Amino acid sequence: MLSLWRRIRGVGRVAEPAPPRPDGGPVTELGGSVQVRHVDAGSCNGCEVEIGSAFGPVYDAERYGVRQVASPRHADALVVTGPVTRNMAEPLRRTYDAVPGPKLVVAVGDCARNCGVFAGAYGVVGAVRDIVPVDVEIAGCPPRPEAVVEGLRKLTGR
């Protein structure tokens, strides 16, 4: 057992090198560390699975300075998934208003960007940008965890 600990101490932490920084630098002056609050505005939960993977141990979005928080009052940005349904339009506006400025909104997935397969459905009000201003859009149905991490890195510039 002692030899295993010596070996671990000698090798240290092994991780893949970070991919190159996203183009254009940070979207705003927040740079460095960003707290995000996730809002599901009516999605099928495909994007939630990928966001969970992006914050998991393999893709580890936290190493780039992005951290999930439980309250919009503690957040710098909202990560919104799904098309905005009739029942979620007002809660999304209220959540956006609760985030202190400067604030950002990230639309994750095709449904959040342009309603995707739910376009024209009776319960859908519209895309996220129809309710609140959007700063970053992440394409895909659902987007891969790498794309989610890349989009979140645009917030931090890291």
C-alpha positions as CSV (number, residue, x, y, z in Angstrom):
1,M,0.0,0.0,0.0
2,L,2.8,2.4,0.8
3,S,4.4,1.8,-2.6
4,L,1.1,2.7,-4.3
5,W,1.0,6.0,-2.4
6,R,4.6,6.8,-3.3
7,R,3.8,6.1,-6.9
8,I,0.7,8.4,-6.8
9,R,2.8,11.1,-5.2
10,G,5.5,10.8,-7.8
11,V,3.3,10.9,-10.8
12,G,0.9,13.6,-9.5
13,R,-2.3,14.6,-11.2
14,V,-2.8,13.3,-14.7
15,A,-5.2,15.2,-16.9
16,E,-5.5,15.9,-20.6
17,P,-4.2,19.3,-21.7
18,A,-6.9,22.0,-22.2
19,P,-8.0,22.7,-25.7
20,P,-7.1,26.0,-27.2
21,R,-9.0,29.1,-25.9
22,P,-12.2,30.0,-27.7
23,D,-12.0,32.7,-30.3
24,G,-12.8,36.3,-29.5
25,G,-12.0,36.2,-25.8
26,P,-14.7,36.6,-23.1
27,V,-18.1,37.8,-24.1
28,T,-18.2,40.3,-21.3
29,E,-16.0,41.8,-18.6
30,L,-16.9,39.0,-16.2
31,G,-13.9,36.9,-17.4
32,G,-12.1,34.5,-15.1
33,S,-14.9,32.9,-13.0
34,V,-18.6,32.8,-13.8
35,Q,-21.4,31.4,-11.7
36,V,-24.3,30.0,-13.7
37,R,-27.9,29.0,-12.9
38,H,-29.6,26.5,-15.1
39,V,-33.2,27.0,-16.2
40,D,-35.2,24.3,-18.0
41,A,-37.8,26.3,-20.0
42,G,-39.6,23.3,-21.4
43,S,-37.0,20.9,-22.8
44,C,-37.1,17.1,-23.4
45,N,-34.1,16.7,-20.9
46,G,-31.6,15.8,-23.6
47,C,-29.7,19.0,-23.1
48,E,-29.8,18.5,-19.3
49,V,-28.0,15.2,-19.7
50,E,-25.3,16.8,-21.7
51,I,-24.9,19.7,-19.3
52,G,-24.5,17.2,-16.5
53,S,-21.8,15.5,-18.5
54,A,-20.1,18.8,-19.1
55,F,-19.8,19.4,-15.4
56,G,-18.9,15.8,-14.7
57,P,-15.3,14.5,-14.1
58,V,-14.6,13.8,-17.8
59,Y,-15.2,17.3,-19.3
60,D,-15.0,19.2,-16.0
61,A,-16.3,22.7,-16.9
62,E,-15.3,23.9,-13.5
63,R,-11.6,23.8,-14.3
64,Y,-12.4,26.7,-16.7
65,G,-14.0,28.8,-14.0
66,V,-17.7,28.0,-14.6
67,R,-19.6,26.9,-11.5
68,Q,-23.3,26.0,-11.1
69,V,-25.2,27.8,-8.3
70,A,-28.7,27.1,-6.9
71,S,-30.0,30.7,-6.8
72,P,-30.3,33.2,-9.6
73,R,-29.3,35.9,-7.0
74,H,-25.9,34.3,-6.8
75,A,-25.5,33.8,-10.6
76,D,-23.7,35.8,-13.2
77,A,-25.3,34.0,-16.1
78,L,-28.4,31.8,-17.0
79,V,-28.0,28.6,-18.9
80,V,-31.4,28.0,-20.5
81,T,-32.5,24.8,-22.3
82,G,-35.6,24.0,-24.3
83,P,-38.2,26.1,-26.0
84,V,-40.0,28.5,-23.7
85,T,-43.5,27.2,-22.9
86,R,-46.5,29.2,-21.9
87,N,-46.1,28.2,-18.3
88,M,-42.3,29.1,-18.2
89,A,-42.3,32.4,-19.9
90,E,-43.0,34.5,-16.8
91,P,-40.8,32.4,-14.5
92,L,-37.9,32.8,-17.0
93,R,-38.4,36.6,-17.1
94,R,-38.5,36.7,-13.2
95,T,-35.4,34.5,-13.0
96,Y,-33.6,36.8,-15.5
97,D,-34.7,39.9,-13.4
98,A,-33.3,38.2,-10.3
99,V,-29.8,37.8,-11.7
100,P,-27.7,40.9,-10.7
101,G,-26.0,42.8,-13.5
102,P,-24.0,42.5,-15.6
103,K,-25.8,39.3,-16.6
104,L,-25.5,36.9,-19.5
105,V,-27.8,34.3,-21.0
106,V,-26.7,31.1,-22.8
107,A,-29.2,29.3,-25.0
108,V,-28.3,25.6,-25.0
109,G,-29.6,23.4,-27.8
110,D,-31.6,23.9,-31.0
111,C,-34.9,24.2,-29.1
112,A,-33.6,27.1,-27.0
113,R,-32.2,28.8,-30.2
114,N,-35.1,28.4,-32.6
115,C,-37.7,26.0,-30.9
116,G,-36.2,23.0,-32.8
117,V,-38.7,20.2,-33.3
118,F,-41.2,22.0,-31.0
119,A,-41.7,24.9,-33.4
120,G,-45.3,25.7,-33.9
121,A,-46.5,23.6,-31.0
122,Y,-49.5,25.0,-29.1
123,G,-47.8,25.2,-25.7
124,V,-44.6,26.9,-27.0
125,V,-44.3,30.7,-26.8
126,G,-41.0,30.9,-28.7
127,A,-37.3,30.7,-28.4
128,V,-35.3,32.0,-25.5
129,R,-34.3,35.1,-27.4
130,D,-38.0,36.0,-27.7
131,I,-38.3,36.3,-23.9
132,V,-34.9,37.4,-22.7
133,P,-31.8,38.7,-24.5
134,V,-29.3,35.9,-25.4
135,D,-25.5,36.4,-25.4
136,V,-24.2,33.0,-26.4
137,E,-26.0,30.2,-28.4
138,I,-24.8,26.6,-28.4
139,A,-26.1,24.5,-31.3
140,G,-27.1,20.9,-31.3
141,C,-29.9,18.5,-30.5
142,P,-28.6,17.8,-28.0
143,P,-25.2,19.6,-28.1
144,R,-22.3,17.4,-27.2
145,P,-20.6,18.1,-23.8
146,E,-17.5,19.5,-25.7
147,A,-19.8,22.1,-27.3
148,V,-21.3,23.0,-24.0
149,V,-17.9,23.5,-22.4
150,E,-16.7,25.5,-25.4
151,G,-19.7,27.8,-25.1
152,L,-19.3,28.2,-21.4
153,R,-15.6,29.0,-21.9
154,K,-16.7,32.0,-24.0
155,L,-18.1,33.5,-20.8
156,T,-14.8,33.1,-18.9
157,G,-12.3,33.6,-21.7
158,R,-10.2,30.7,-20.2
